[in-house]
């Protein structure tokens, strides 16, 4: 959430920035600042009253020692009234804090200056496009037809076992899936990202702290008996490793990577966009996460985008990079770059990675701080990115690398698969 001090000092700038998202958040911000003012006033009054009560308690002790009992009863009555008054202050303060917290949760992250205003994905900026298509090829098979032809992905079996959106990978398809995971992890660790294995279930506080709740509650699977959520992305458990911790400045940056399955209900999705591997309820993804000082945040974002592009380049598939407009930004993001691979048979682009900076929006909830050399505690800046999401990489690879003899494997993956073609 947006830090209160930032709202107090930069109210108008933040209101203007949030207009890029297509909504006017001025009324919400005004409510937050009004509640904040009330909270501070009540806190000041309560502190003054508590100070007076402490002085009275000390005075009562002194009067009792001196034997001046005639004054003691009167002082005790005043002290009793102050204690009741402080209870009222405390109750009022608790109510104000609760309302303030709830109002702050409704305000998204202000987009960075370089994010353009826009309403939807149609307004996103294409930063780069690398299209390597053989225009002479026709009658290309879709990845779901290829999966059936070579018996490497079984969508019907997934429906039998679970439901639609839970495919079964078989034979060389399963090995290609594993190869992609290991390739992505190795590329990340070679760049200094430290690998972690994290739980696939998180509690409410973890999901709330990274911004999935309450914003995406309808998209998450909840195990009600234990009140635990299946993770929608490894970002949630990885970032929560440092929740509530104050780091020494010398420990930054912290760079982490991890592989997990991801689970999303994808409520409201329908039609051709959900066919095959386009949109699944369970899929595998490798994630990168960074904790940075605020003065390196933008540089770190550029480094992450460059890193993901290097991986995509090695796959030698048609890709493009987009910078999301304000209207297409996620609730917690201040700036996001999407990577997309081209699906040759479907003639459409498929998102395979989102690289985002949240600045101090997540860390305000997570309470991740660092202590600078001069002893000042500051919020870290958090960033994350998919490096990469597996299913759509598989879809694009299968469709773009199909030949009359089978699906040729990109050279960078052959050491991981142990085979050069699926036939």
PyMOL commands that set and color helices and strands:
alter all, ss='L'
color gray80, all
select helices_A, chain A and resi 4-9+11-21+26-66+69-104+121-123+143-149+155-161+172-190+204-209+217-219+234-242+249-251+271-274+294-315+326-328+361-366+390-400+411-417
alter helices_A, ss='H'
color red, helices_A
select strands_A, chain A and resi 125-130+153-154+168-169+194-195+201-203+222-223+228-230+246-248+254-263+282-292+319-323+335-343+348-359+369-371+377-379+381-389+402-403+406-408+421-422
alter strands_A, ss='S'
color yellow, strands_A
deselect
rebuild
show_as cartoon
